[in-house]
Structures are given as C-alpha cells and as structure tokens.
Amino acid sequence: MAIRKVRLTEAELTRLIKNIVTETQSEMDMGMENEGEEISKKEAVDLIADFFKQEVLPELSSAQKHKLKMKVDGVSSRSLGGRHLEEGDDEDSNISNRRGNFRDQLMMKGGGAMAASGLIGLIGSGMGWSDFETTTKIHEFIEMAGAGNYTGPITVAMIAAGLALSFKGKVNKFNRTGK
C-alpha cells in the first residue's frame, strides 16, 4: 500500500476538525434525547482525540507515529514561545502579555532614542562643539524647527523626558513579569 502525503494549511486543518466535531456531535445527538445540549471544549477535544486514536493512528507505523509526535511537540513549543499552557491559562492572557511586552519594549527603546536625539541636539548647541560643521548643522536645524534661543533647554528637556519614558517602560516590565 502506497503512503500518500496530505499537506494541509492551518485553515484547512481547522475546517477538517470542525467538520469532524460537527459530524460527531450530530451522531451523538441522534442517540440522545436532549438535542439542544452543547458539548464543552474538553469534550470536543476528547472526541477529536478518540477519533484520531481509533481511525488515524492504527494505520500509521511506529516510525510515523514518532515523527508525528515530534512535529506536534515542535509546533506547540514554537507557538507558545517555549512554554506550555496550563489548565488555567487562557489565550487572552497570552495576548495581553504580548501586548504588554511590546508596549514596554516600545517605551524603553523610544525613550532611549528620544534621549539620544536630545543629547545630539545639546551637543550641537554647546559651546566648543559648535565649531564642527556637523554640530553646527544640527544646531541650525533645531533653530529652524522654531526653537530659537531655547534650543538648549528644549534638548535637555528631551533628554529628561526620554530617560523618564525609558525608565517607565522598564518599571512596567518589572511590575508585569517580576524580572
């Protein structure tokens, strides 16, 4: 018997599983008296697991089973970022953690960039540094932006605000993760 490889996209696999669950549910409803009763997520997972255990796995060799197990373990560890979901974990908390991590990283890196650009502006307006062509152009650019005589104080305020933003991101990360 020739082995036939079937490649499915994630959407096709999801559709296949939904069809299996729907068919199984309709078969169960025929045998039950309460047709309005719905099954829980755990029951649906158990039904799918039983289907694969009874219909799919007996037809596979032990090498194919091992290869399938390795692929499933690889996909689950990549999709969860190397950690395993516990029974109490839900997808919403994972999404909020990722959003929080992104927001914290953005605050830290954006604050650092703002402080660095303020430092460059301060160097451009400092005495002694204005003799260089590059720092003179930076100073002229900041003055053209409408800062005028307030170039120095504005760049110092940029440094302070950038550092404050960066520290706030670091504090948020520490409060969220404890690290």
C-alpha positions as CSV (number, residue, x, y, z in Angstrom):
1,M,0.0,0.0,0.0
2,A,1.5,3.3,-1.0
3,I,1.8,6.1,1.5
4,R,0.0,9.2,0.4
5,K,1.2,12.5,1.9
6,V,-1.5,15.1,2.6
7,R,-0.5,18.6,3.3
8,L,-3.0,20.9,5.0
9,T,-2.9,24.6,5.8
10,E,-3.9,25.7,9.2
11,A,-7.2,26.9,7.9
12,E,-7.9,23.5,6.2
13,L,-6.9,21.6,9.3
14,T,-9.2,23.8,11.4
15,R,-12.1,23.3,8.9
16,L,-11.5,19.5,9.0
17,I,-11.6,19.4,12.8
18,K,-14.7,21.5,12.9
19,N,-16.4,19.1,10.4
20,I,-15.3,16.1,12.5
21,V,-16.7,17.7,15.6
22,T,-19.9,18.6,13.9
23,E,-20.4,15.1,12.5
24,T,-19.6,13.5,15.8
25,Q,-21.9,15.9,17.6
26,S,-24.8,15.2,15.1
27,E,-24.2,11.4,15.6
28,M,-24.3,11.9,19.4
29,D,-27.4,14.0,19.1
30,M,-29.2,11.2,17.3
31,G,-28.6,8.9,20.2
32,M,-29.5,11.4,22.8
33,E,-32.9,12.7,23.8
34,N,-31.8,16.3,24.6
35,E,-31.0,17.8,21.2
36,G,-30.3,21.3,22.5
37,E,-27.4,20.2,24.7
38,E,-24.0,21.5,23.7
39,I,-20.6,19.9,24.4
40,S,-17.8,21.6,26.2
41,K,-14.4,22.3,24.8
42,K,-12.9,19.4,26.8
43,E,-15.5,17.0,25.5
44,A,-14.8,18.2,21.9
45,V,-11.0,17.7,22.4
46,D,-11.7,14.3,23.8
47,L,-13.9,13.4,20.8
48,I,-11.2,14.5,18.4
49,A,-8.5,12.6,20.3
50,D,-10.7,9.5,20.3
51,F,-11.2,9.9,16.5
52,F,-7.5,10.1,15.8
53,K,-6.7,7.3,18.2
54,Q,-9.3,4.9,16.6
55,E,-9.2,6.0,12.9
56,V,-5.8,7.6,12.1
57,L,-3.2,6.2,14.5
58,P,-3.8,2.5,13.9
59,E,-2.9,2.9,10.2
60,L,0.5,4.6,11.0
61,S,3.7,2.7,11.6
62,S,5.7,3.4,14.8
63,A,8.2,5.5,13.0
64,Q,5.4,7.6,11.5
65,K,3.9,8.0,15.0
66,H,7.2,9.1,16.4
67,K,7.7,11.6,13.6
68,L,4.2,13.0,14.1
69,K,4.7,13.3,17.8
70,M,8.0,15.2,17.2
71,K,6.3,17.6,14.8
72,V,3.4,18.2,17.2
73,D,5.8,18.9,20.0
74,G,7.8,21.3,17.8
75,V,4.8,23.2,16.7
76,S,3.4,23.6,20.2
77,S,6.8,24.8,21.7
78,R,7.2,27.3,18.8
79,S,3.7,28.7,19.0
80,L,3.8,29.0,22.8
81,G,7.3,30.6,22.9
82,G,8.9,27.6,24.6
83,R,6.4,27.4,27.5
84,H,3.4,25.1,28.0
85,L,-0.1,26.2,28.7
86,E,-1.6,25.1,32.0
87,E,-5.2,24.2,32.5
88,G,-5.9,27.7,34.0
89,D,-4.1,29.6,31.2
90,D,-6.2,31.2,28.5
91,E,-5.4,32.8,25.2
92,D,-6.5,36.3,26.3
93,S,-3.9,36.5,29.0
94,N,-1.2,35.4,26.5
95,I,-2.3,38.1,24.1
96,S,-2.3,40.7,26.8
97,N,1.2,39.6,28.0
98,R,2.5,40.0,24.4
99,R,0.9,43.4,24.1
100,G,2.3,44.5,27.4
101,N,5.7,43.3,26.4
102,F,5.5,45.1,23.1
103,R,4.4,48.3,24.8
104,D,7.1,48.1,27.4
105,Q,9.8,47.5,24.8
106,L,8.5,50.4,22.7
107,M,8.6,52.7,25.7
108,M,12.2,51.7,26.6
109,K,13.6,51.9,23.1
110,G,11.6,55.0,22.2
111,G,12.7,56.8,25.3
112,G,16.3,55.9,24.7
113,A,16.1,57.2,21.1
114,M,14.5,60.4,22.3
115,A,17.2,60.9,24.9
116,A,19.9,60.2,22.3
117,S,18.4,62.7,19.9
118,G,18.2,65.3,22.7
119,L,21.8,64.6,23.5
120,I,22.8,65.2,19.9
121,G,20.9,68.5,19.9
122,L,22.5,69.5,23.2
123,I,26.0,68.8,21.8
124,G,25.1,70.8,18.7
125,S,24.2,73.8,20.8
126,G,27.0,73.5,23.4
127,M,30.0,75.9,23.3
128,G,33.1,74.5,21.8
129,W,31.2,71.8,19.9
130,S,29.6,74.3,17.5
131,D,32.8,74.8,15.7
132,F,32.4,71.5,13.9
133,E,30.3,71.5,10.7
134,T,28.0,68.6,11.7
135,T,27.1,70.1,15.1
136,T,26.6,73.5,13.5
137,K,24.1,72.0,11.1
138,I,22.3,70.2,13.9
139,H,22.0,73.5,15.8
140,E,20.7,75.3,12.7
141,F,18.2,72.5,12.1
142,I,16.8,72.8,15.6
143,E,16.7,76.5,15.4
144,M,14.8,76.2,12.0
145,A,12.2,74.0,13.8
146,G,11.2,77.1,15.8
147,A,13.3,76.6,19.0
148,G,15.4,79.7,18.5
149,N,17.2,80.7,21.7
150,Y,15.5,77.9,23.6
151,T,17.4,75.1,21.8
152,G,19.5,74.2,24.8
153,P,16.6,73.9,27.3
154,I,14.5,72.0,24.8
155,T,17.2,69.4,24.2
156,V,17.8,69.0,27.9
157,A,14.0,68.5,28.4
158,M,14.1,65.9,25.6
159,I,16.8,64.0,27.4
160,A,14.9,64.1,30.7
161,A,11.6,63.0,29.0
162,G,13.3,60.3,27.1
163,L,15.0,58.9,30.2
164,A,11.7,59.1,32.1
165,L,9.9,57.2,29.3
166,S,12.6,54.6,29.2
167,F,12.5,54.1,33.0
168,K,8.7,53.9,32.9
169,G,8.9,51.1,30.4
170,K,11.4,49.2,32.5
171,V,9.2,49.7,35.6
172,N,6.1,48.4,33.7
173,K,8.1,45.4,32.6
174,F,9.3,44.7,36.1
175,N,5.8,45.0,37.5
176,R,4.3,42.7,34.9
177,T,7.0,40.0,34.9
178,G,8.9,40.4,38.2
179,K,12.2,40.4,36.3
